[in-house]
Amino acid sequence: MSRSRAPLLALLLIPLFATLRAPPLAAQASAAERSVPGAVALPAELDRVLRDYERAWRAGDAAALAALFTPDGFVLQPGRAPARGRAAIQAAYQGQGGGALRLWALGFGADGIAGYIVGAYGYGEELADQGKFTLTLRRGPDGRWLIFSDMDNAGPREARRPPPESSSTTSLRSLP
């Protein structure tokens, strides 16, 4: 199998993971996330991916965001060209972030070296659903989960708003 087909094969196999819940992964959720309808608790090693993403986003750290991805990873944002590879991902995130991003899972699966998280996002403490995302994950050589692809969309126009800290900050989940 060629290297170019391997990521496609992984994406095609993701639906199979929908029914997998790896027993050794203990699920956890914050009290706030437990109050969100449809939210599910994530195993600690998958939850780390979301919390690391939130921390890097809040710091406006494009390099730290890019480091969460596989070297050949993708960012697929609405209205923008796909970014592939850490350098392109860092460039795509440059100047974004700084808002109080909150991520929560709606579903997940993981087996061996591949996994996924389907979730929603909002800003601030209210956990209002402002959009959805899917993260396709691949286990790195060190055993940690890395993001292979991040694809997101904004929610209904009335639910979207810029991050509360600054109305001029561009959101990762970009607003039209």
N, C-alpha and C positions, 0 to 999 in steps of 0.2 A: 504494500500500500504506500502511495506517495505521501510525503510530508504534508502536501497541500490538502489531501483528503482527510487526514487525521482530525483536524478541528471540525470539519463538516460531519464526520462520523460521530464525534463526541456530541455535537449539537443534536444529531438525529436520535441518539440514544438517551437523551435527557428525559423524554417522557417515560421511559422505563424506570427511571429513578423515582418517579412520583409516588410509587407505593413503597419505596424503601425507607426505612427509618433505622439507621445503623444502631444496634443495641448498645455498643460501648459509649456512644455519645450521649451524655446526660443533658437534657433540655433545661433551659433557664429563660426567664423573662422578667423584666422589671415590673414593678407594680403598675406603672403607667401603661406599659404595653399590654398587660393583662386586662386593662379596661377598654382597649380598642377592639371593637367588634371584628371578629375574623382573625385577629392576631394569634400567632402561634409562638410557642417558646422554641428557641433554637438551642442545639447543643453548644456547649461553650466554645468549641473550636470554630464553629460557623458564626456564632454571635460575635467573636473577636473581629471577624471581617467587617461587620457592620459598625462596631464601635471604633475600630481603627479608621474607617472611612469617615465617620462623624468627626473624630478628633482632627484629622488632617483637613477636612472641609472647614471646620470652625476656625482653624488656624490660618486658612487661606494658603496652605502649603501644597503647591502643585507637585513638587518633587516627592513629597510623602504620599500623595494620592497616587502618582504614577508607580511608586514602589510597591503598591498593593496589588499590582497587575503582573501577569506573566509577561516575559519579555516580548511575546508576540500578541499581547492582548488588544482588545478593541474597546473604544468608547463610542456609543451610538446615541447621540443627543438629537432631539427634535430640531429640524431646520438647519442642521450642520452636517458637514461632510464627516464620514467615519474617521476616527483617529485610530491608527494601528501602531503598536510598539510603544514602549515607555517614553521615548523622546517625543513622539507625536501626542501621546496622552498628556504628558507634562505641559506641552505647548497649548493643548486644548483647555486645560484647567487653569493656565496662567491668568491671573486677574479675576478668577472666580472664587467663590467661597467666602468665608468670613461670617456667614449667617449661622443661626442656631439650628442646623439641620438635625432632624430626628428621623431615623429609619426603623421600621419594624417589619417583621416577616409575616407573610400570609401563608406560606408553604415552603417546603425545602425537601431536599433529598441528597444523599451522598452515598457513594459506594466506591471503594478503591481510590482511584485518582481523579474521579469526576464528581461534581456535585452542582447544585443550584440553589438559589434563594429567590423566591418571588415575594415582592413586598410592596410597601407603600411608604411615602415620605411626607413630611410636613416640616414646619419651622416653629420654634418656640416650644412652650410647655403644653399647649392645648392638644397636640397630636391630631390636628385636623388633617384629613386626607387631602393632599394637594397634588398627588400624582402617584404613579406606580413605576416599578422597576423590576427587571430580572437581572440577576447576576449568575453567569455561568462560571463555575469554579473549577480549578485544577489544583491538585495537591502538588506543591513544589518539592524540589529535591530534599529539602530539610523537613518535610512532613507537614508544613503549614499550608493552609488553603490560600491560594492566590486567585484573583479575579481574571478570568479569561475574557469575559465580555460583560459590559454594563450597558444595558439598553433601558431607556426610560421614556416616559411620556408624562405630560402635564395633565392634571385633572380638569374638571369643568372650569371654565373661565371664572365663575363666581367663587370657586374655592381657592384660586391661585392668588398669591400675593408675594411681594419680595420679602426677603428675610427682614425681620423686625429691626435689626441693628442699623441697617442702612438701606434706604430705598434706592440707592444708586448701585448697590452690589448686584452683579449678575448671578443668577442662580444656576447651579449645575443642572437642575431640571429647569431649563431656560424658559422664561416667560415671553410670549409673543408681544 
